[in-house]
């Protein structure tokens, strides 16, 4: 007796269900909120005298990211935004 293998078409196009879309959107919002929270906390630490290098080491983020956040915050406070 020989087993017959079912052929499956190669990855047919799939769509997201409304529930999947909602779940993904909510997760992205939570992620964005978390990143903004980290940004605010880092900028608070900067205002208390923490160096970019120390913050980068502590957070595992790049010095470029922290420097950019500082520059963006400075621009926003000067009305350059």
C-alpha beads as a LAMMPS data file, in Angstrom:
LAMMPS data file: protein, C-alpha beads

81 atoms
80 bonds

1 atom types
1 bond types

-500.0 500.0 xlo xhi
-500.0 500.0 ylo yhi
-500.0 500.0 zlo zhi

Masses

1 110.0

Atoms # bond

1 1 1 0.000 0.000 0.000
2 1 1 1.466 3.334 -1.072
3 1 1 0.659 6.542 0.759
4 1 1 -0.459 9.407 -1.421
5 1 1 0.998 12.807 -0.635
6 1 1 -1.325 15.752 -0.935
7 1 1 0.068 18.561 -3.019
8 1 1 -0.256 21.955 -1.409
9 1 1 -0.084 25.009 -3.592
10 1 1 2.954 27.156 -2.806
11 1 1 2.058 29.850 -0.270
12 1 1 -1.197 31.242 -1.565
13 1 1 -1.672 34.921 -0.840
14 1 1 -2.979 35.348 2.670
15 1 1 -4.900 38.246 4.141
16 1 1 -5.054 39.497 7.690
17 1 1 -8.237 39.006 9.596
18 1 1 -9.760 42.098 11.207
19 1 1 -8.801 40.652 14.598
20 1 1 -5.182 40.204 13.443
21 1 1 -5.093 43.782 12.144
22 1 1 -6.437 45.095 15.445
23 1 1 -3.962 43.056 17.462
24 1 1 -1.022 44.227 15.367
25 1 1 -2.100 47.889 15.497
26 1 1 -2.495 47.721 19.284
27 1 1 0.927 46.095 19.683
28 1 1 2.536 48.756 17.480
29 1 1 0.915 51.492 19.551
30 1 1 2.213 49.907 22.765
31 1 1 5.682 49.669 21.235
32 1 1 5.617 53.322 20.143
33 1 1 4.400 54.373 23.594
34 1 1 7.202 52.377 25.227
35 1 1 9.862 53.923 22.982
36 1 1 8.513 57.400 23.755
37 1 1 8.656 56.567 27.471
38 1 1 12.308 55.518 27.147
39 1 1 13.037 58.704 25.179
40 1 1 11.487 60.890 27.889
41 1 1 13.369 59.040 30.648
42 1 1 16.667 59.364 28.773
43 1 1 16.091 63.078 28.182
44 1 1 15.273 63.515 31.889
45 1 1 18.585 61.845 32.729
46 1 1 20.348 64.164 30.264
47 1 1 18.776 67.153 32.009
48 1 1 20.174 65.803 35.305
49 1 1 23.677 65.693 33.838
50 1 1 24.006 62.135 32.502
51 1 1 26.357 61.828 29.551
52 1 1 25.398 60.398 26.188
53 1 1 28.045 57.702 26.542
54 1 1 26.819 56.578 29.991
55 1 1 23.206 56.530 28.776
56 1 1 24.159 54.551 25.680
57 1 1 26.005 52.025 27.790
58 1 1 23.161 51.726 30.307
59 1 1 20.351 51.429 27.736
60 1 1 22.210 49.442 25.089
61 1 1 21.279 52.114 22.579
62 1 1 23.667 53.853 20.232
63 1 1 25.238 57.168 21.124
64 1 1 23.896 58.435 17.789
65 1 1 20.294 57.747 18.832
66 1 1 20.688 59.494 22.166
67 1 1 22.485 62.432 20.566
68 1 1 19.705 62.698 17.982
69 1 1 17.063 62.667 20.725
70 1 1 18.955 65.463 22.493
71 1 1 19.200 67.524 19.311
72 1 1 15.523 66.935 18.487
73 1 1 14.489 67.982 21.996
74 1 1 16.642 71.104 21.740
75 1 1 15.054 71.971 18.364
76 1 1 11.545 71.402 19.731
77 1 1 12.208 73.618 22.742
78 1 1 13.577 76.357 20.475
79 1 1 10.470 76.227 18.289
80 1 1 12.403 74.866 15.312
81 1 1 9.964 71.982 14.984

Bonds

1 1 1 2
2 1 2 3
3 1 3 4
4 1 4 5
5 1 5 6
6 1 6 7
7 1 7 8
8 1 8 9
9 1 9 10
10 1 10 11
11 1 11 12
12 1 12 13
13 1 13 14
14 1 14 15
15 1 15 16
16 1 16 17
17 1 17 18
18 1 18 19
19 1 19 20
20 1 20 21
21 1 21 22
22 1 22 23
23 1 23 24
24 1 24 25
25 1 25 26
26 1 26 27
27 1 27 28
28 1 28 29
29 1 29 30
30 1 30 31
31 1 31 32
32 1 32 33
33 1 33 34
34 1 34 35
35 1 35 36
36 1 36 37
37 1 37 38
38 1 38 39
39 1 39 40
40 1 40 41
41 1 41 42
42 1 42 43
43 1 43 44
44 1 44 45
45 1 45 46
46 1 46 47
47 1 47 48
48 1 48 49
49 1 49 50
50 1 50 51
51 1 51 52
52 1 52 53
53 1 53 54
54 1 54 55
55 1 55 56
56 1 56 57
57 1 57 58
58 1 58 59
59 1 59 60
60 1 60 61
61 1 61 62
62 1 62 63
63 1 63 64
64 1 64 65
65 1 65 66
66 1 66 67
67 1 67 68
68 1 68 69
69 1 69 70
70 1 70 71
71 1 71 72
72 1 72 73
73 1 73 74
74 1 74 75
75 1 75 76
76 1 76 77
77 1 77 78
78 1 78 79
79 1 79 80
80 1 80 81
